Amino acid sequence: MNKSVENRYVWLNGEILHLPDAKINVLSPTSQYGANVFEGIRCYWNDESKQLYAFRLDDHYKRLKNSIKMFRMEDRYSVDELKCGLIDVVKANEYKEDIAVRQTVFIDGFGTWSSRGPVSMFIAPIPKGRTLIKDDSGIRCCVSSWERISDRNFSPKIKVGANYINSRMAQMEAQESGYDSAIFMNNQGKIAEGPGSCLFMIRDNVLVTPPCTASVLDSITRATIIELAKNVLHVETVERDIDRTELYICDEAFLCGSAVEIVPIINIDGYKVGTGEVGAITKKIHDVYIAAVAGQLHEYAHWLTEIY
Ligand SMILES: Cc1ncc(COP(=O)(O)O)c(C=O)c1O
């Protein structure tokens, strides 16, 4: 296993290289303007089956291809090539632990912010453990003074590097004010999502999350939770607009995403969420999510791709 950063391998345009040898042109539009689209894909190690499972690869590639299309970039690689690239580079690193794999398609060359190519790509696996939740280990959030980008300016549906300036502003503001993270409202004044995560609240045993049109990313974790809640926990989800003040009187709330998994929120704008401790439904959703991604729910084996 290659633990140190210098000994890691990455995939760059079809070649597997030592990380220090994988160079990116400083004059490229990705370097100057954040002209890249990307996916963060999680792979989970199952110690019983001695297998590493990549989670919902096809859904990530579908979204990556949609980002490439909307960003009007050259679509250089097929899904099969992307899948083989990911498997090859994870194997090269001999990872037998939980990892996150960054897959970034970027505008290379010497053009400008409006260039369509040349397109390059890297695939970089990075060790990343699970978020384990304890009874009171939720986070404190504020509703941000920054508005979430909308489909009329920077579409939140395109997972493009430059969009993350919006997330950065909200996250930094929250931390400067003593909170752990932020919750965005959209240009309609309704709750949208977190910086790099989607949001659910629970009111009267019903899961509620903003609709896909509320300036949110088409989140794979959001879709996963809706499905698992319905079919495994028998909890329905309602996709509807959420008012800011509803967050102050909800029973439970959490952020979710491939990177953060399920993060309970115990306080919003100084209002205690529910009892102020991690809620029972949130805990159940966390546990069933971790079971699904780690290959412990056989009915969801179709979400997993074996690496070894
Ligand atoms: C802005 C934003 N919203 C939501 C999410 C959650 O999406 P997913 O569940 O597909 O990781 C992410 C994570 O990539 C994100 O960056």
The ligand as a Tripos MOL2 file, in Angstrom:
@<TRIPOS>MOLECULE
LIG
   16    16     1     0     0
SMALL
NO_CHARGES

@<TRIPOS>ATOM
      1 C1        -22.8850   21.3530   -4.5520 C.3       1 LIG1
      2 C2        -23.0970   19.9160   -4.2260 C.ar      1 LIG1
      3 N1        -24.3160   19.4940   -3.8730 N.ar      1 LIG1
      4 C3        -24.5440   18.2080   -3.5620 C.ar      1 LIG1
      5 C4        -23.5260   17.2700   -3.5880 C.ar      1 LIG1
      6 C5        -23.8090   15.8300   -3.2880 C.3       1 LIG1
      7 O1        -23.7660   15.1120   -4.4820 O.3       1 LIG1
      8 P1        -23.4280   13.5680   -4.4940 P.3       1 LIG1
      9 O2        -24.3720   12.9380   -3.5560 O.co2     1 LIG1
     10 O3        -23.6800   13.1260   -5.8920 O.co2     1 LIG1
     11 O4        -22.0180   13.4340   -4.0690 O.co2     1 LIG1
     12 C6        -22.2430   17.6720   -3.9350 C.ar      1 LIG1
     13 C7        -21.1540   16.7140   -3.9430 C.2       1 LIG1
     14 O5        -20.5170   16.4800   -4.8920 O.2       1 LIG1
     15 C8        -22.0200   19.0210   -4.2910 C.ar      1 LIG1
     16 O6        -20.8200   19.4340   -4.6480 O.3       1 LIG1
@<TRIPOS>BOND
     1     1     2 1
     2     2     3 ar
     3     2    15 ar
     4     3     4 ar
     5     4     5 ar
     6     5     6 1
     7     5    12 ar
     8     6     7 1
     9     7     8 1
    10     8     9 2
    11     8    10 1
    12     8    11 1
    13    12    13 1
    14    12    15 ar
    15    13    14 2
    16    15    16 1
@<TRIPOS>SUBSTRUCTURE
     1 LIG1         1 GROUP 0 **** ****
